[in-house]
Amino acid sequence: MKQMGFLLILMIILGTTCTACASEGANFGPQTTSGEPLWGLLSASDAVNSNLSKIETALVDASLILSETGIDGPAARAVLSNLTMVDTAVIDCITIDANGTVREVEPVSFESVKGTNLRRQKHVNDTINTRLYSGFHFIKAVEGLYAIDSEMPIFDKNGTFVGTVSLMFNNSQFFGRVLATFQPSGNSKIWVSKADDGTILYETDPTQVLLNKSSSMYLDYPELLKLFNRMSIERTGYGTYEFLDQSHGETIKKGCYWTTIPNEGTEMRLVLTLEL
């Protein structure tokens, strides 16, 4: 009874009414996959959501304190320094004024970005214009690297918008740590991609991180390209494809399930791949 209930929940989550799923392989789906890896995917999704929520809560707390201390000076830097400790994947934390200029930064190794105007970054500009929190965004940062960034608006005690507090973290390190407990063995794995273009945000095979569906590694695998296209529009689903094994030594048959990481910013897919 417990197994039946679990499969029913999973079938609802993954949308078993999807005809594309059924046509791709009648022998692969929630009804034919053991409960353990599927439960692992759901547990991994919960863990990712929990860890992202922890960062959001820390940003809210920092915003409230900065509304009292202001966004400049030693007190503001102390708030940022404390914020950098919320997760081991944090790269830096900064305050940005209402014009989009970086006012303070921690750690000091990124002091060079102080004074830089960031309004050309869409998510920063949007936060300044709307005065609203907008989730997590995968960006090319002024620090010269790709990372995930989140901006929390700051208001003074009179309710006047004074800027934002930003936390940026290494996406590969973050997802690698959070997902480690849930990784299956062998050529099976859980990985993370951007929905729109398939950019790999985390992979147990580091050579694939930051590749996307247009990268040469994937072009000879039409079933995989079709799945990337489905993932760009379908929030959940499953299918089969052929691709290289973990060592890149041979091509093997794989099945995958994906779900969506709840986020107002960059839409991201959490993907479970199983060797068939």
N, C-alpha and C positions, 0 to 999 in steps of 0.2 A: 504493500500500500504506500509506504514512504517513497519507494522508487517511482511508482506511478505518479504520485503527487509532484515529485521533483521534475519528471519529464514533462508533465502538463505545464508547470510554471515555465520551463525552458522553452517549450514549443510556443507559448504565448510571447515570450520575450523575443525569440528569434523569428517570429512571424512565419510559421509553417504554411500559411496560405500563399506564400510567394511562389508563383509558378516557375520563375526562373530557377529557384533553388531545386525544385523537383526535377526539372528537365536536365540539370547538369549532372546528376548522378543519383539514381534511385536507391543506391546502396549506401549512401552517406547522408546522415542527418541525425537529429536528436534521438530518433527512435532506434538507431543502430549504433550510436556511440555510447560507451560506458559512462556512468554518472560521474566518476571521479574527475576526469579532466574538465568536464563541463561545470561541475561544482567549483573546480579550481578557477575557471574563468570568472564565474560570478563572484567568488571570494576576492579575486584579484581586483575586480571592478570596485567592490566595496572598499578595499584597501586604498586604491588610488583616490577615490572620492574622499575618504577620510583624511588622507594626507594633504590633499588640496584644500579641504575645508580648514585644516589646521593652519595653513599658510594664510588663508583669507581672514581667519580670526585674529592672527597675529598682526596682519595689516590694519584691521579695524582698531585693535588696541593701540598700535603705533600712531594711527591717525588721531585718535582721541587725545593721546598724550601730547602730540605735536601741536594740537589746537591750543594747548596751554603754554608750551615752551616756545612756540614759533618754529620756523623751518630752518633757521640759521643758528650757528654758534655751538658751543660745547654741549649744551643740553640736547640739542637736536642730534648731534653726532652720537651721543650716548644712546639715544633711542634707536638710531640706525644700527649701532654696534650690537645692541641687544637683539634687534630684528634679524641680523645675519645668522644668529644661532638657532633660528627656528627649524632649520633643516640643513643637513650636511652638504646638500647640493647647491646651496645659495652661493652666488657669485658676488653680488654686491647689492646694497640698498642705498637709495638716494632720495633726497627731497627735491622737488621741482616747483618753481613758483608759478603764479597764474599766467605768466608770459611764456612758460615752457622752458625756462632756464634752470639748469642744475645748480642747486645752492649748496648742498652738502652731500658727501658720499662716504660710505664705509664698505670695505676696509680702505685704508689709506693707499693701498697699492693701486687703486683706481682714481686717485686724486686728479689725474689729468683730465677727467671728464667734467670736472667742476667748471661751471661757466658755459658749458655747451648748451645750445638751444635744441630741444628735442621735439619741437612742434611738427617737424616734418615726418615724425613717426606717427602713423595714423591713430594708433590706440592712445597715445599720449594726447594728441590733438583732440580726439573725440572725448576723452575724459575731461579735458579743460573746457571744452565747449558745452558738454552736457552736465558736468558736475556729478556724474554718476559712475559707479563702479562698473567695469565691463569685463571682468573675468581674466582669464589667462591667455596670453598672446605669444605665438611663436614668431620671433623677430630676428633680423640681422641688427645687432646692437652696435652703438657707437664705440663700444669697447673692442670691436673687431671680431666678434664671434656670434654664432647662432645660439639662441637660448630662449627660454620662456620667461615672459615678464608680466607683471601685474601691477596696476596702478590703483591706489585708493585715494579718493579726494579728501582734502583737509579743509575744515571750516574753523574760523576763529570763534571765540565765545559769543560774538554777536551774530554768528551765522553767515559771515562773509567768506566766500571761497578764497583761499590763499594759495592753493597749489595741490600737489599730490605727494604721496609717499610711494615709492616703487621698490619692489623686490624682484630680482632676476635670478633664475636658477638654471643649472645645467640639466637639460631635459634627459640626456642619456643616463647621467648619474642618478637623478631622481627616480626615474622609472626602473632603472636597474636595481636600486635598493628596495623599492616598494614591491616589485614583482618577484624578487629572488625566491621568496618562500613558496611561491605558487608555480614555479617553472616545472613543467614535466621533463622527463628524461629523453635521451637520445636525440633524434632529429625533430622532436616535437618542441614547441616553444610558445611563449606569449610575447608579443611585440606591440609596438604602438606606431601609428602613422597619422599624418594629417589627412583629413577627409578629401579635400579638394584636389590635390595633385599627388597624393600618395607618398609625400615626403616621409621617410622613416625617421621617427623621433627617438625610437629605442629599438635595438635588436640585439639578441645574444651573439650574433655575428657582427662585430663592430665595423667590418668593411662595408656594410650596407647602410649604416647610419648616415643620414642626410641625402641618400639617393632618393629619387622619385620615379614615378611611372614612366618618365621619358629617358631614364638612365639606360645606358647600353647594356648593363647586366640583365635587364628584364625584357629587352625587345624581342628575344627569340622565344619567349614563352607567352603565346597568345591567351592561354587560359588565365594566367596570372594578370595580364593586362585587362582582361574582361572583368576580373574580380576587383581590381583597382577602380575601374569605372563604376562598378556597382557600389563599392564602398563610398564613392563620392556622393551618391544620392540616397543610399539605403542606410538607415541608422543601425539596423541589425540585419544579420543574415548568415548564410553559410554556403559553401561551394567547394569544388575540388579543382586542382590544378597540378601541373608538373613544374618542378623547379629543382635547383641544386640542393644537395644535402649540406649539412653543416660544414663539412670539409671542402666543399666545392669539387668533390671527386667524381660524383655521378649525379644524374638526374633521377629524381624519385617522385612518386605520386604522393600528393598531400591533400588533406582536407582542412578547411578552416571555418571557424565561427568568428563573428565579430559583433561587438556592441559599441555603444557610443559613450564617451566620457562626458558627463554633464558639464557644460561650460558655456558661458556667454560669449567668450572670445573665439579663439581658433577651434574649429570643430575637429575632434580627434577620435580615432577608432582604436579600441583595444582588441587585439586579434589573437586568437588561439589557433596555432597550426599543429596538425597531427600527421605523423607519417602513416600512410595507408599500406 
